[in-house]
Amino acid sequence: MRLSSKGQIIIPASLRRQLGLKKGQAMEVRRGDGRELIFAPVEEQNLDLEAMLAQARAWFAKAKDPVEELHRRRKKERELEVQRRERRSA
């Protein structure tokens, strides 16, 4: 095997068949002992978890300070309550 100029490695077809690897399948790479690299197929459950974590990280990145958000919502509720009372008394 050779490493391409783009950093890609081609796994021989016979080995892919033996391991049951599919085209487009996600793989993880980790370091072994010394200069050894270990390639392993990513389980579907791990992909789901990664997708959920990515979604949660994106949400938290956009989210404001939760305490500030709570204060903002409570202030809005108090304003609505004042408006309701004013309508009732009018």
matplotlib code that plots the C-alpha trace (Angstrom):
import matplotlib.pyplot as plt

x = [0.0, 1.1, 0.0, -1.3, -0.4, -3.8, -3.0, -5.3, -4.7, -6.3, -7.2, -6.9, -10.2, -9.5, -8.9, -12.0, -14.1, -12.6, -13.3, -16.8, -15.9, -18.3, -17.7, -18.2, -18.1, -16.8, -13.5, -11.6, -7.9, -5.9, -2.3, -0.9, 2.5, 5.3, 4.5, 1.7, -1.8, -5.0, -7.9, -11.3, -14.8, -17.0, -20.1, -23.5, -24.3, -21.2, -22.2, -25.6, -23.9, -21.5, -24.4, -26.3, -23.1, -22.5, -26.1, -25.8, -22.5, -24.1, -27.1, -24.9, -22.7, -25.7, -27.4, -27.3, -26.5, -29.2, -29.7, -30.1, -32.6, -34.6, -34.7, -35.7, -38.6, -39.7, -39.7, -41.9, -44.3, -44.6, -45.3, -48.1, -49.6, -49.7, -51.4, -54.0, -54.8, -55.1, -57.6, -59.7, -59.9, -60.8]
y = [0.0, 3.6, 6.8, 9.2, 12.9, 13.6, 11.3, 8.5, 4.8, 2.2, -1.0, -4.0, -5.4, -8.9, -7.5, -5.3, -8.4, -10.4, -7.7, -6.9, -3.3, -1.3, 1.7, 5.0, 3.3, 5.4, 4.3, 5.4, 5.6, 5.5, 5.2, 1.8, 1.0, 3.1, 4.1, 1.6, 2.8, 0.9, 1.3, 0.1, 0.4, 2.8, 1.1, 2.7, 3.4, 5.5, 7.5, 8.2, 9.3, 11.5, 13.1, 13.8, 15.3, 17.5, 18.7, 19.4, 21.3, 23.4, 24.2, 25.2, 27.3, 29.4, 29.3, 32.4, 32.3, 30.0, 32.2, 35.3, 33.5, 32.5, 36.1, 37.3, 34.8, 35.6, 39.3, 38.7, 36.6, 39.4, 41.9, 39.7, 39.3, 43.1, 43.5, 40.8, 42.6, 45.9, 44.4, 42.9, 46.1, 48.2]
z = [0.0, -0.6, 0.9, -1.8, -2.0, -0.5, 2.5, 1.3, 1.7, -0.5, 1.3, -1.1, -2.3, -1.0, 2.5, 2.4, 1.4, 4.3, 6.8, 5.4, 4.7, 2.5, 0.2, 2.1, 5.5, 8.3, 9.8, 12.9, 13.0, 16.2, 17.1, 18.2, 19.6, 18.1, 14.5, 14.2, 13.0, 13.8, 11.4, 12.6, 11.2, 13.2, 14.5, 13.5, 17.2, 17.4, 14.4, 15.9, 19.2, 17.3, 15.4, 18.6, 20.2, 17.2, 17.4, 21.1, 20.7, 17.9, 20.2, 23.1, 20.9, 19.9, 23.3, 25.5, 29.2, 30.7, 33.7, 31.6, 29.4, 32.5, 33.7, 30.3, 30.1, 33.6, 32.9, 29.8, 31.9, 34.5, 31.7, 30.3, 33.7, 34.2, 30.9, 31.8, 35.1, 33.3, 30.8, 33.6, 35.6, 32.5]

ax = plt.figure().add_subplot(projection="3d")
ax.plot(x, y, z, "-o")
ax.set_aspect("equal")
plt.show()
